[in-house]
Amino acid sequence: MAYQWNLSQEQYEVKLAEQGGGCGICGRTPSEHRAKRAFAIDHDHRCCRTNSSCGKCLRGILCGDCNGGLGFFQDDPLLLLKALTYLLRWRRLHREDPNPGPH
């Protein structure tokens, strides 16, 4: 971890604690996460485009789902906002069942 992300284990633990012990987005802890594997170190790909980091562009620690989600949306806040708008619009139109799923 130290070589790839310029982050020591101690710094990782401090960062995770600053985030409340869980993913920087969803808040799930490693033990709550379905994969129960190590979380990802998230960094700004505009700075370091590879699977390593200079250490200055580390944004936080994320679970695999949230890290993958950011990647699928190309770290683009506007695209994420459009996705949020899309989901909220659907929920607003289907108020009778705000949490649809298998019944």
N, C-alpha and C positions, 0 to 999 in steps of 0.2 A: 504494500500500500504506500509506503513512504516514497519509494522510487517512482512509481507510476503517477501518483497524485500529489507528491510533495506534501504529504500529510502523515504525521506520526500516529500511532495507535492512540496516544494520549490526546492529541488534537481531535481525532475522530470522536473519541468518547466525550470530549468537551462540547463539540459541535452537536452531537446527538442529544446531550443533556440540555443544551440551549434550545433545542427544538422540542423539549418535553419528553425526550426519550424515544421518539418515533419519527416516522416519515415527515419531512418538511411540508408535505401537501395534505395527505389524508390523516396523519397523526397516528396511524397504526404502528405498534411496536413490532420488533422482529418476531416475538412470540405470538402476536395476534395475527400476523400476516400468514396467509395460506401457504406460501412457499417455505416459510421458516428458514430462509437463507439470508446471508449477509445483504445489507442494503447497498445501493449504488451511491457512489460519490458523483454528485451532479456538478457540472461545470459549464461555463459559458462557451459554447462551441464557436462563437465568433472570435474568441481569443485563441483557444487551442482546439484545433479541428480533429485531433486524433483521440485515442483512448488513453490519454495521459494529460497532465495539466502542469502549467507553470507554478500552480499553487495560488496565484493571485486571482484566478477566475472561478474559484470554487464557490458554488452558490449554496449548497447544502447536501443533506443526505436524504435519499428518497428510497422508497420501496420499489421493487422492480416494476410493478404496475404503473405507478405514477411516473417513474423515470421513462418507461417505454411510451407512456402517453405524451409526455413532452416531446419525445423524439418523433412520434408519429405526427405531431403538430409542428414539427420543425422549429421548436422553441419560439414560435411566433405568437406573441400575445394577442394580436389582432385576430388571428385564426382561432385561437382558443376562445376569445370573446364571441366570435361568430358561432362557435360550437355551443357555447353556453346559451346564447340567444335562441338558437335552434331548439335546444332541449327545453328551455323555459317556455317558449311559445307552444310547444307540443303539450306540456303540462297544463298550461293555461287553457288550451282548447279541450282538454280532457279532465276537467276538474272533478268529475264524478268519481274518478279513480286515480288519485295522484301517485300511487305506487303500483302501477300495473306489473304483473308478473304471473308466474304460473299459479293458477287457482285450483 
